[in-house]
Amino acid sequence: MRTQPGSTPSKIIYLDDALSDNQGDIDAFILMNSGMPCLRIISTHLSVAAESGPPNRPEVCNLKYPSQVMKVGVRLLDATHPDVDRETGPPLLRALCGLMEELGGL
């Protein structure tokens, strides 16, 4: 968790959790702006991750940082074709990933 000088740590609120897992935390974030809204950054396609053993701890995407949000999008698109390299993948997928990486770098 991240802290600022003179403040208490913000609780990480995963907005991509199942509703029953943290609905109270999400409601508190929406109503009272308490917590830090985040998403999980997936590292591999689910079927590939299941074959490789225990899942890796997901990276955290803080929604305050556009570069991290774009990284989530790129990883999600890459995960749709786990057995295809991006260079040989569908042209639309290559273009969208490239655009999102450029936007994240701005």
Helices and strands as residue ranges (DSSP letters): E 12-14, H 19-32, E 36-41, H 46-51, E 59-62, H 66-79, G 86-88, H 91-104
